[in-house]
Amino acid sequence: AGHYQDARLLHNVPALVLWADIYNIRLGDRVVVRITDPEGGVIHAYESVMDKTQARRFLYSGIKRKSLYWPDGTYSGEISIYRKTKDGTEQRFQAKRQVLLH
């Protein structure tokens, strides 16, 4: 179940989790996940380099609530994939999401 499409959630949700269903992830791609609080501070960060190419990969990362309630406000999440190209430059693919906790 879950409330992944909701733009507003109660501030007593047990965790904030970002997930992505990624197609054509490649060996060496770097995945970065960040969740920021209403003040803009990073409350969760995860980074990993993919050890194999996959046609489809489901990734998720998040943080559990550590007190009775999350502070009210808008939380932002971002999943970025960084890929080196043949000419040595880096491509970035990114998905962002915001949710209001109240």
N, C-alpha and C positions, 0 to 999 in steps of 0.2 A: 504494500500500500504506500503510505507516505504522502507528503504534501508537496511534491516537487514542482507543481505548477502554480502553487499559491504565491502571491506577491506579499502577503501579510501572514504572519504566524504569531501565535501566543509566545510570550517571553519565557515560558517554561518548557519549550521543546527540549528534549534530552540531548540533542547534538545538532551541529551544523555540518552538513556533509555536501561536498561537491562531487559530481560524477559526470563522466562523459563516455559515450559509446563512440570510439574512434575507429575510423576505417583507414587502412593502408599506413599503419605506423611502421617506421623503419628502424633497422638496427642503427644505433647511434643517436636517434632522436632523443632530445632532452625534454622531459615533461616537468613543468613547474606549476604547483598549485598554491594559491594564496587565498586566505580569508582575512578580511579586515573588519574591524569594529566600527561603530559610528564615528569615532574620533579619527579614523584613518590608520590606526595602529594595526600591525600585522599580528593576529592572534593564532594563526596556523600557517605553516609553510611546509611544503614537501617538494622534493626534487629527486628525479631518478632518470638515468640514462637507459634506454631500452636495449636489452641484450639480444633481441632478435626481431626480425621483420614479421609482422602479422597482418593478415587481411583485415582482422577486426580485433579490437582490444577494448575491454571495459575497464575503466579506471575510476577509482573513488578515493577520497581522502577527506578527513574532517576532524572535528574536535568535539569532545563531550563537554557538556555544561559542568562547571566546577562549583557553582553556587546555586542557591535556590532558584534564581532567575537570571537570564541574560539581561544586561542593561538595555533599556528601550532604545530604539533607533534603527537606522538602515545599515545592514551588513552587506558587504560586497565580496563576491567570490570570482576568481579568475583561474582558468586553466590555460596554460600556454604550452605549445609544442615548438621547439626550436630545431631546425633541420639545416645542416650544412649542405650547400649546393656544390655542384661540380666545379664552379668557378671560385669557390672558397667563401662566398658570402653566406649569410645565414637568413633563412626564411623563418617567419613566425606565424603560427596559426593560433588563434585565440578565441576563447568563449568567455563571456562575462555574465554574471547574474547578480541581482540585488534582491534582498528581502527585508521587509520592515518587521521588526519584532516589537510587540506592544503588550 
